[in-house]
Amino acid sequence: MASAAKKVFIVYAHQSPGSFNSAAKDVAVEVLTAQGHTVKVSDLYAMKFKASATAEDIIGEVKQTEPFSYPKETKTAWENGKLSADITEEQCKLSEADLIIFQFPMYWFGLPAILKGWIDRVLTPGYAHSKEKHFSQGVFKNGILHYCGFQVLPPQIFWAPARLPQEGSAAMLQAWRHRLDALMGEAPLCFTPMDCFDSEKGFQLKKEVQEKQADKKVGLTVGIHMGMPVPPNNQMIAGV
């Protein structure tokens, strides 16, 4: 049975329309649109999206120029409707979306600077997270998306497409197309709830939680997994 129509937002970060990343983005737009979903794309390079987080992101005067605190100032600006138009436009797309896809190449084991800048500027305090609203209590993978309260699906990793013959990259796109057919029905990854950690002891796993988990077949996903096998459907299944 077809899923109900959803709103999809693709944040795309590659310079070339002839790239594999562009092809993967186009496949997502094609398949999801054919399913009846509404798809919006932010092509960050085409938009010339500003990557640097500066006081220019705030309309009007800042509360404190020196030392300037970008998180504090943008939180206040968000509360007062004083964020720059390019940020508020992206936040609007994000708030409307039922599914967000980040399509990007890996640069030095991380995000391209323009996408990192999008995250720095768009996921502002107050809008995306706060002291009271983060991790499982709020709205890349664990370090960014889960912190802001996203339900995170396993990543689709395309291993070195530039090094593959044409049939190899075509096979990866076909696998992506196949996954997109059922993407809306996928279960999100599981993360260890924040109440399992002691905030007064540097967010270490609580002793009673460790004792309760001692006889389990799999350990909680807290980095070392308590010496046990990795739990099923967790954020460590990215192929590493």
Rosetta blueprint (number, residue, H / E / L):
1 M L
2 A L
3 S L
4 A L
5 A L
6 K L
7 K E
8 V E
9 F E
10 I E
11 V E
12 Y E
13 A L
14 H L
15 Q L
16 S L
17 P L
18 G L
19 S L
20 F H
21 N H
22 S H
23 A H
24 A H
25 K H
26 D H
27 V H
28 A H
29 V H
30 E H
31 V H
32 L H
33 T H
34 A H
35 Q L
36 G L
37 H L
38 T E
39 V E
40 K E
41 V E
42 S E
43 D E
44 L H
45 Y H
46 A H
47 M H
48 K L
49 F L
50 K L
51 A L
52 S L
53 A L
54 T L
55 A H
56 E H
57 D H
58 I E
59 I L
60 G L
61 E L
62 V L
63 K L
64 Q L
65 T L
66 E L
67 P L
68 F L
69 S L
70 Y H
71 P H
72 K H
73 E H
74 T H
75 K H
76 T H
77 A H
78 W H
79 E H
80 N L
81 G L
82 K L
83 L E
84 S L
85 A H
86 D H
87 I H
88 T H
89 E H
90 E H
91 Q H
92 C H
93 K H
94 L H
95 S H
96 E H
97 A L
98 D L
99 L E
100 I E
101 I E
102 F E
103 Q E
104 F L
105 P L
106 M L
107 Y E
108 W L
109 F L
110 G E
111 L L
112 P L
113 A H
114 I H
115 L H
116 K H
117 G H
118 W H
119 I H
120 D H
121 R H
122 V H
123 L L
124 T L
125 P E
126 G L
127 Y L
128 A L
129 H E
130 S L
131 K L
132 E L
133 K L
134 H L
135 F H
136 S H
137 Q H
138 G L
139 V L
140 F L
141 K L
142 N H
143 G H
144 I H
145 L H
146 H H
147 Y L
148 C L
149 G L
150 F L
151 Q L
152 V L
153 L L
154 P L
155 P L
156 Q L
157 I L
158 F L
159 W L
160 A L
161 P H
162 A H
163 R H
164 L L
165 P L
166 Q H
167 E H
168 G H
169 S H
170 A H
171 A H
172 M H
173 L H
174 Q H
175 A H
176 W H
177 R H
178 H H
179 R H
180 L H
181 D H
182 A L
183 L H
184 M H
185 G H
186 E L
187 A L
188 P L
189 L L
190 C E
191 F L
192 T L
193 P L
194 M H
195 D H
196 C H
197 F E
198 D E
199 S H
200 E H
201 K H
202 G L
203 F L
204 Q E
205 L E
206 K L
207 K H
208 E H
209 V H
210 Q H
211 E H
212 K H
213 Q H
214 A L
215 D L
216 K L
217 K L
218 V L
219 G L
220 L L
221 T L
222 V L
223 G L
224 I L
225 H H
226 M H
227 G H
228 M L
229 P L
230 V L
231 P L
232 P L
233 N L
234 N E
235 Q L
236 M L
237 I L
238 A L
239 G L
240 V L
